[in-house]
Amino acid sequence: MGNFCLEGNKNNSRLGRMEINGKKAETPLFMPIATRGAVKSLAMSEVEQIGYEIVLGNTYHLWLKPGDKTVKKAGGIAEFSGWNNLVLTDSGGFQVFSLGERAKQRFGKKGVRLTEKGVYFSEPGSGERHFMSPEKSVDIQINLGADIIMCLDECPPYPCDYQKAKESLELTARWAKRCKDYFERKHKGKKDRPLLFGIIQGSVFEDLRKESAKQLVELGFDGYAIGGVAVGEPRELLKEILDWTMPILPENKPRYLMGLGKPEEIVRSVSKGVDMFDCVIPTREGRHGRIFLWRKNGFSRLEKGEADFYKTINISNEKFREDFRPIDKHCDCSVCRSYTRAYLRHLFSTGETLAARLASLHNLNFYYQLIKRLRNEIKESEK
């Protein structure tokens, strides 16, 4: 069994500690994406050495390859991948809807058929048909050995009209109840169990977001996620969505903003009371040669709440050909201590796979330092 306790706050910013079956993580936290059981181009030991305590695995992809039953035989996804800490798995819902439609375009078959029972969809690589229900999603995540399990939800696209958003959140609530009921039956009498999170939907409509949050709180979950904010919604609406939902959520439960993670969005969301984040940005941008750097006086700018505490560069640009400075002089990560901008540019220009690994390592270090500094600011305010 797990628990979450608040250890401090600064205005709405929260400092917490999560413990699940003997594994711990401090919040606020950021989760690197390990879609198929691997953070792209990196060994799990490298991610752990940075300081990360939790990664995110993808239920949909791990279900299809290598299969959740194979992962279970290996001892769970952490054991299978060589990861020694916590794992959160998403429900697979977003991939079911997005990749199912991609299969329709490729194979000319109906991509997604939504029913009360669950969702039928086609796999975009082969066109093979599959079915996912709330109970099936929970079963897969249990087999994967996840420490935090997400309820299956319907993730409506943007733009989405009011009626469709209302129907979607109502289906999400019914599926959430089924997830919880099934989850509790599976773990009845067991002391060691993962946490189960519900997912708030409602698109960009205030009353629907509030209604979704209230419904899930009434059902009672171990934590609550804000979904549907990374599928095309204008990013400037994030503030409003958090303003609508945060006051409704219990103080003693973790709050997870799904899929969003520009550095300034993390800072803003922590100030609204969010505890957990995930995003592909640091590793995806790194693979394309885009590097996050602290600006001059960036740390003090961050402490003052200014948005321009960092910048990005495209290390592949010609101007870095003979730039023998550290990648970021304000960063003390292993990459910045060992390599220059010119060398990293050389690796990208020659197609060396080491380029993506080093850039991803640095960007994940940047994100970890950002989260660490946000935690320290809250700690300092408690003294």
C-alpha angles and dihedrals in degrees: 000000000000138000140195125211131183114231101179147340141209110203099309096339111109133210114201148159126224122199123184122176093331097317119110139201132178120226142256086055140168123215120213112221115253095176099173096021094286135083098232114268093353136099115235089238089062091052090049093049090058088060105257115151101187138032133190123239126193116241095198096053096040090049091056096039126053088351129243093255091055090051090049091054088052090057098262134306095291092054092041094053100036094249116146101194143053126321128200118195123199118225096251091241098120092050093045091058100036099041092039089062090048089055089053090056093048102041102024091236127127102277103200132013113186120204136165089254094054142286131300115205144163124243108238096219098054106007090238115156121239138175128220124189129175089256093047091051091052091047092051093049092049090051089050089057095237119178092207120035125195125215116242110257137177108248107203118207125244126278095043126165122236097255093050091048090050093050090047096053091046091053089045090054093049091048090047091056090050090049092051095045092049093043092053092048090051092051101036109143094006120124096194112062139137125254120260120216128196121216123228117219133170102128112229097329116113099209092047094049090051092046092050091050092048093049093052094045089052089053090050121226136185090245142353131234129200105223134180097047097107102052099087105300115144105268092224088069091064091087092054094046091053091045089054098046109031097070091055096054121090116261092225097056128079119254120214127195106204124222101346122110122144105145094246090048091054091050092048093046094049087055088055093053104267116149106184137043140176132182141155091224102100096049098033093049090045092055088055094050098256111138130196115225133183112240121231105286086007093146093055090044088053091051090052091052095247116155097217097069092120143028137197130229132193101232091197091071117116092238090073093056093103100019102126096177121114113275088250119005090198092058126079098192119134092257095054091045093053110031141047132223090249092056094048090048089050091054092052093045092053096043095244112168089220087073094069092044095052094043092048091048092052094046092049088050089052091052093046092051089049092054092043092053091049089052091048091052090057091046092051091051089057094058 
